[in-house]
Amino acid sequence: MDLLSTMHNKGLILDGAMSDELEKQGVPTNNNLWTATALTNNLQAVYQAHWDYLQAGAQLIITDTYQANVPAFVEAGYTEQEAINLIANAVKIAKKARDDYESKTGKHNFVAGSIGSYGAYLADGSEYRGDYQLTTNEYLDFHLPRLETVIAQQPDCLAIETQPKLTEVIAILTWLAKHDPQMPVYVSFTLHDTTRISDGTSLKKVIPAINEFQQVFAVGINCVKPVLVTPTIKTIHQLTNKDIVVYPNQGYSYDPFSKTWLKIPYIIDFYQSTKKWYKAGAHLIGGCCTTGPEQTREIARAFQEI
């Protein structure tokens, strides 16, 4: 069964944070490359993170390309060609983990190629604010080297994720509609509140705009506080017939200066939350920053019961 058939049949379980799993393995991520640092010298750690999520029950693993963009690698001292090779390796290692897991278990899973925002490249928390403005051509100049590289490695879909601005997403989707209209895509935004994405644009404007792109099979939110998820699902559900994707963090607050997450004094129950989110209309569910295989297992247990 292919990705879209599986998705429409019963939904999909996403993985969780790459950063936390790399840090557990000793990979330093407190720099402008963030998780992409591992692509330069520790590809095995990326493989292990993917493998651990697959073992926990993830059906769709996300490539370590969220912050792996050409300008960031060049600023870190790599050539453009070296940057392209590193981005390609990120997709290859995710597919290898997926294929190795299938060889061992017989279970076929899927790979999503992550396309982070320009705000992620700024490495100052802008993906949670959207306080930048580029033209369509400037967005494409930034995104295309990574986007074309990821597509060339043939992931099962693209994840245009952690996006704070509609205009940036529209620039990418318009290019894809012309140059690769068969590539399945999901889009997920960060939030200002339950009615607006991070730059303040209303979901009542955002979701109908995304509806115009046939290759987008799901739209939703990620790296948001869990308390925002259910009411936002209900809003999105009223505005689209597409599947809904949600993968929140654990409710921690991000400090862009120390590049750390400030913890909250309680634990989110992803098992019970998944049941609630699924009932509300989200059938593509996972975790984002500060979540790990433990949360993936909770989501998988909920899916089994659902």
Buried (B, 14 or more C-beta within 10 A) or exposed (E): EEBBEBBEEEBBBBBBBBBBBBBEBEBEBEEBBBBBBBBBEBBEBBBBBBBBBBBBBBBBBBBBBBBBBBBBBEBBEBEEEBBBBBBBBBBBBBBBBBEBBEEEEEEBBBBBBBBBBBBBBBBBBBBBBBBBEBEBEEBBEBBBBBBBBBBEBEBBBBBBBBBBBBBBBBBBBBBBBEEBEEBBBBBBBBBBEBEBBBBEBEBEEBBEBBBEBEBBBBBBBBBBBBEBBBEBBBBBBEBBEBBBBBBBBBBBEBEBEEBEBEEEEEEBBBBEBBBBBBEBBBBBBBBBBBBBBEBBBBBBBBBEEE
